[in-house]
Amino acid sequence: MTKNDGERDKTASMETILTHGGRASDDHLGFVNMPVFRGSTILFKTLDELEDYKAPYRYGRNDNPTTRALCDLVSELEGAAGTVVAPSGLSAVSTALLAAVSAGDELLMTDSAYEPTRTFASEGLARFGVTTRYYDPRIGAGIAALFTERTKAVFVETPGSLTFEMQDLPAIAGAAEARGITVIVDNSWATPLYHRPLQLGADMVMHAATKMFVGHSDAMVGTVSANEKLWGRLKRTHRILGVAISPDDSYLTLRGLRTLAVRMKHHSGQSAAFAAWLQGQPEVEEVYHPALPDHPDHAIFKRDFTGAGSLFTFRLKQRSRDALAAMVNGFQLFGMGYSWGGYESLCIPFNPTNIRTAVPWTAPGQLFRVHVGLESLDDLKADMSAALQRYRAIA
Ligand SMILES: *Cc1c(COP(=O)(O)O)cnc(C)c1O
C-alpha cells in the first residue's frame, strides 16, 4: 500500500519517487491520484479556527492540495527545502530572480540563457534598478573575477538551450558561495532525473515544466525549488507576487511526472543516437549535443549529469531561403514550433547572432534545434534524410 508523504523511505530512487511521491492517497479515500481541488474559498467553522492559523489551507491562491502535491513531489526530486509553482517557465524565472535581487543589485547571467529570460532581466529588472551583465557560459571558476560589491545573483542555464554549452556549476557555485551570492539554475533540459543542481551547490533551481514535466504539449507550468537558505525568501516572494496556477494544470503536471523516467530514458537514447547519425551526414557541419564524445564540454556532462535531454542543435552550410523553406516545409514528421518536451518531434531553424552579447556567435551557417520525440528512430532518420536532400537540391 502506498504510504502518505513523509512515511516513505527517504532513500528511494528517483523512479520510485516519481511513482509514489505527492500522492497522499490515504487523505482522499484511497484513490491513486491526487484529485483536482478546484476552489478559491475555504470555510472556517469557528472564530477560533479563523484566527489560529492551524487549518491546512486558508485561501486558494496561496495553497491548494493538488498544487501542494506537485510542489512536494518536485521538492523530493530536487532535494529541495521547498518548491513553488508558476503559470509558465518564464514566470518561474521571474519569480526566482525577484526573490534573489533588489534595487541597486547586479545580476550575472549566462550569455547562453533562453532569450525571454534575458529579456526579463535586461528589460524588466532594469526598470527596478537591477543591472545585468552577461558572462561566457564556459567561464567556470573565472566568474569570481566578475564579482563586484553589488553582485547578488548568478543565473546559470546548463546546457544553454539553443547553443548547448555546458557550465561548470560546481566551480561557479563554489565561487559564489564564498561571496554569499545566490546561484539560480534553469534545469529544464536534464530534469532532476539526470542533473540535480542543488546538490552541486546551487541555491535555486527552476523548470519550464511546460516541457519535460508536463511532457504532452498541453499545459504551461513552471516550478522553482530552493535550498534551506533561500526557501523563506522564495516562498515569501511567490506569496506577495500572487503567482498561482490552476489545480488542473498542477494535475496535468503530476500526471506527466509519473512517466518522466520512462519518457526521459527513451528521449535520451533517441536524441543521442539521432545526433550521432546526423554527424555522419555529409551536409551536416556540426552537431551540438553534450552526450557526443567530441562535444567540447563532454567532460562536464560526464561528471555532472547521468543522462541527456531530448534537445540538441545542428548546423548546415548556409544556403538560400528557398532551400531552407523547401527543407522545413516538406517535413512529414518533424513539426516546426516553439517549446519542446512533448511526445512529438520538432525541428526549428534559428539564428543566435543577435541574441548574444558576451561571446558573439561566429560559426557560419544555418542552425536547427531538434527535439527528438517518441516516434521510431528509423522514421525520423528517413524524414530528416529527405529534408537534407531537399536542402541540398537548391542552391
Ligand atoms: C521554454 C523554456 C523556458 C520558458 O518556459 P515557458 O513555459 O515557455 O514560459 C525557460 N527555460 C528554458 C530552457 C526553456 O526551454
The ligand as a Tripos MOL2 file, in Angstrom:
@<TRIPOS>MOLECULE
LIG
   15    15     1     0     0
SMALL
NO_CHARGES

@<TRIPOS>ATOM
      1 C1         10.6730   27.1200  -22.6880 C.3       1 LIG1
      2 C2         11.7550   27.4630  -21.7580 C.ar      1 LIG1
      3 C3         11.5530   28.3540  -20.7030 C.ar      1 LIG1
      4 C4         10.2360   29.0820  -20.5230 C.3       1 LIG1
      5 O1          9.1620   28.2030  -20.3010 O.3       1 LIG1
      6 P1          7.6670   28.6440  -20.7400 P.3       1 LIG1
      7 O2          6.8120   27.6460  -20.0460 O.co2     1 LIG1
      8 O3          7.6160   28.5740  -22.2210 O.co2     1 LIG1
      9 O4          7.4380   30.0350  -20.2260 O.co2     1 LIG1
     10 C5         12.5950   28.5950  -19.8410 C.ar      1 LIG1
     11 N1         13.7880   27.9900  -19.9970 N.ar      1 LIG1
     12 C6         14.0260   27.1140  -20.9940 C.ar      1 LIG1
     13 C7         15.3610   26.4690  -21.0920 C.3       1 LIG1
     14 C8         13.0210   26.8230  -21.9070 C.ar      1 LIG1
     15 O5         13.2680   25.9700  -22.9130 O.3       1 LIG1
@<TRIPOS>BOND
     1     1     2 1
     2     2     3 ar
     3     2    14 ar
     4     3     4 1
     5     3    10 ar
     6     4     5 1
     7     5     6 1
     8     6     7 2
     9     6     8 1
    10     6     9 1
    11    10    11 ar
    12    11    12 ar
    13    12    13 1
    14    12    14 ar
    15    14    15 1
@<TRIPOS>SUBSTRUCTURE
     1 LIG1         1 GROUP 0 **** ****
